[in-house]
């Protein structure tokens, strides 16, 4: 090809590519704030005066003496040792009580002087002081605290000369992973410190309590930030900073905040009643595993499996039964087991709610009147061990690694099984069986097989054979321990 033709070809190709690129739609248009907010200075300036440093003091009792060391035999100092350490034992030479200081963060939610912080910041404190950004200090009194969500509400008395500015809660449910957030707090006692990051994850369970549902953020949170606010870019509180994961004790970019949508309900109750008043359903629940879902004929594992129902509780009165899988509560889905306790706890007491369950493959909606959760009363039953008896030798059935027997009075006495427990007793378990691996124990009782009650070993065999004919790969056993506490255990049928 001549040089002139080559040059013309290249020019035509470049022109064609330019036209194509100018008309093509890019595959991805980055959002305007992909590089982060240009500045949060104005936002922080309007919020920092409403964030406080919480300082507390607590009196710790002095030591009560130490064990007396033994002087060498024949030592001339033995008399001195005895005199000195006898004083220690008598309490005449104890170290005096001492005060321990601690620091945290908090924030004003009402100009009348209402401050929110973490329970662990003020727990056990003899004196609580709120230190404001302008250097002023106000003594705080405790209105109420909740250990399970780690929230405390304080009251201070502002002066007319220095009125307080209240912050507003926003919706944590509206936050998405990747949204920008800003934390203000008191790390290491340094005072109002601003850090910025994003929502790294939502719905985190860090095993700190029964209602874990934390927002995870990479905004720097350190010791002393506890109780401080986590803001969205509108300046609304969407979380209360409460915990970090850090081998070193400093921020490594993994911090956790209590979602505002959960905190608002608790704060309101602590202000009004000085305590939390949570809803009660009256069930014991289990996670729905893939095995359990298959044994119940469910296409996927979801919801909360009811393992037991409290007698005369709200669930029992509504007709909820062991073996039901709760799919939604008051119109909100129960994706996994841990969702249900939070939904029930936040429900208003005496409210009539819809509970959707799956029972034997069919969905149904039940009306439940929410009760009030109270501290569990101690069981004062005196349980005397029965006199030992010779184990009987009844006809038994062996299947799925279990040896099953009719629950005779002799076996009930031998295994100390509660009178109300009905079913088929397990008298032996193969060491390598799936039942043994899942914690099934000798002396426990099979109450149901795939949601059908059983009273004889032959009935268990009949149920297993029927499930195999239906093509089921596992059977769901409802098992009671000797006290009558129930749980579901799925066992594979090819055992």
Secondary structure, DSSP 8 states (H G I E B T S, - for coil): --HHHHHHHHHHHHHHHHHHHHHS--S----TTTT--S--HHHHHTTGGGEEEEEEEEEE------------TT-TTHHHHHHHHHHHHHTTT----EEEEEEEEEEEEETTTEEEE-HHHHTT-SEEEEE-TTS-EEEEEEEEEETTTTEEEEE---BTTB------B--GGG--TT-EEEEEE-GGG--SEEEEEEEEEEEE--SSSTT--EEEE-S---TT-TT-EEE-TTS-EEEEEEEE--SSSS--S-EEEEEHHHHHHHHHHHHHHSS---EE--EEEEE--HHHHHHTT-SS--SEEEEEE-TTSHHHHHT--TT-EEEEETTEE--SHHHHHHHHHHS-TT-EEEEEEEETTEEEEEEEE-EE------------------------EEETTEEEEE--HHHHHHTT--TT--SEEEEEE-TTSHHHHTT--TT-EEEEETTEE--SHHHHHHHHHHHHHTT-SEEEEEEE-TT--EEEEEEETT-
